[in-house]
Amino acid sequence: MDFGILKQALAGVLSKLDHLNLNDNPYFADDPSAERIALFIFENLKQDNPDLPIAAVDVFESNSSMARYCPGGSIPGF
């Protein structure tokens, strides 16, 4: 995978969240959690770039706190 392509795709998705109050976005109205942000990023990456081989999205809240979205609940081989 060309990480330049991944970086560009991720930048496009993150631009939808940058400098916004998540509570004002209907997608996050009831749950602006890290888990929901991971789901949003995953869904938008796959929708905008269906050929990207994305298995999961991790969102770090701090060095010791992370939320992961992975369809099916686990990543094969991990």
N, C-alpha and C positions, 0 to 999 in steps of 0.2 A: 504494500500500500504506500502510495506517495503521501508523506505527511503534510506536504504543502496543500494537497487537495483536502485532506482532513482539517487542517488548520483554517482554510478558507471556508469550508462548510460550517465549522463550529463558530467562526466569527459571524457568519450570517445569522445563525440561530441566536447567539448571545446578544447581537445587536437589537433583537426584539425585547430583551430584558434590561439592557444597559441604561442606567440613569432613570429608571422608572420605579414607581411605588407599586410593588406586586399586588397590593391590596386593591389597586384601581383597575387591575386586569381581570376581566371576568373569569379567565381560566383559573386564577388563584384566589378568587373571592372568598371561598370557604376554607381554603387550605394552602396558605403560602409557605409550606414547609420545604425543607431540603429534598424530601422524597418526591414531592410534587414537582419541584424544579428539575430533578433528574428525569422524571417522566416526560415533562415538557421538552427538555433538550433531546431526549431519545426520539420521541414522536416527531419532532420537527426535523431532526437530522434525517430520519428515515423517509419522511414525506418529501423533503426537498432534494434528497440524494439517495434514492432507493438502492443504488448499487454499492453504497459504502458498506463494508463488512463490519458493522457495529454490533457488538454482542451485549454491551451494557454501558451505562453512564454512571459515573461516580461524582457526587457533589460533596466537597469537603466544607464543613462549617468551621473546623479548627484542625489542628494537627492530630487530634485524637477523636474527632467526631465526623463520621461520613455517612452519607445516604447513597444507596445504589439502586438503580432501576435496571432490572434484567428480565425480559420476557420469559416466562416459565419459571422464574425464581432462582436459577443458577446458571453459571457459565460452564459449559462442558470443559473438562480438563482443569478446573480450578477448585 
